[in-house]
Amino acid sequence: MKAIREHLVAPAEAALWWLGQAGYVVRAGDTTVAIDPYLTDSAAANAPEFTRLFPPPIAPEELRADICVITHDHLDHLDPETIRRYPAKAETWFVAPHLTALHLQELGVPANRVVRLDAGEISTLGGVEVRGVFALPTGADVLDTTGYLLRFDNGPRTAGLEACVEDWAQSHRSRPGRGEPFYSSLYWLSALDCCCMWCCGFACPVRQRNPNQALHRMAAPQRRSALREPPRGRHR
């Protein structure tokens, strides 16, 4: 985690690290955001088929984030062991939908650090605009599943969010099959299949087999070509 926090990111850039499963750490400007950090192998306790393919790249005790986004209350997204062992619960903003927000408090996150954010709602935390958007739940136990749009301070301000969304939609009228990465000028957290779009204007594939390859930096002027010609590839 020290290497992540000390990694130099230019003002017009952002950096993304994959934590495995649907977990990511994002750095833009002076802000670090953790997304669905699953930093243990707890899901394998009752379901051996979900055993991790490689060890967590960092331990829960090492994680540090200004904002932690949790999209829904499944073990591989809201991991109780990761949250219990995370030492900076009183310094981090936790963003989550209704039922997930309640569970976070049960796991020891102070109520005043939990921001319940459902689809259609917006909150600004430390210069990051977080907007809840609809995400199709994967089961009846997570009907409050919510996707999130993140807009960072160093993101482009010349085009409105609605225009960016329409731009993305024009490029992806037929939804790629599961396993196909999205490339876009937005960063979208979809709890259904962990597809990502980023409002900063940087493009990066959603998943990588090797976590050491999960850092992608792309300057803002390149985002248009990345949007028009989304690479295709299989990933796990």
Secondary structure, DSSP 8 states (H G I E B T S, - for coil): -HHHHHS---TT-EEEEEEETTEEEEEETTEEEEES---S-GGGGT-GGG--SS--SS-GGG---SEEE--SSSTTTS-HHHHHH-TTTTTSEEEE-HHHHHHHHHTT--GGGEEE--TT-EEEETTEEEEEEE---SSGGGTT-EEEEEE-TTS--SS-HHHHHHHHHHHTSS---TT-----SS-EE-TTT-----TTS----S--SSGGG------GGGHHHHHHS-------
